[in-house]
Amino acid sequence: MNTLTPQQQERIVRLLEEGKTLREVERITGHRRETISLYGRLAGVLPRTVSSVPQALAA
C-alpha cells in the first residue's frame, strides 16, 4: 500500500481546515477523494461516518 508523505498529509489536512471540499483538494493535490477523506477523518477534520440521508430529509 502506498502512503502519503507527512508533508502531503499536512497539506491535505490544511486544505480541509481551510474549508476546501474533497473535490477541490483532489484537484489541487492530485490525490483521490477516498484518500483525502481517510486522512481528513484520521486528523479529526472530517466526521468519522457519513450519513447517506441528510438529517433534515430523514424526518
Protein Blocks (a to p, Z undefined) as FASTA:
>chain_A
ZZddfklmmmmmmmmmnopafklmmmmnopafklmmmmmmmnomacfbdcfbdfklmZZ
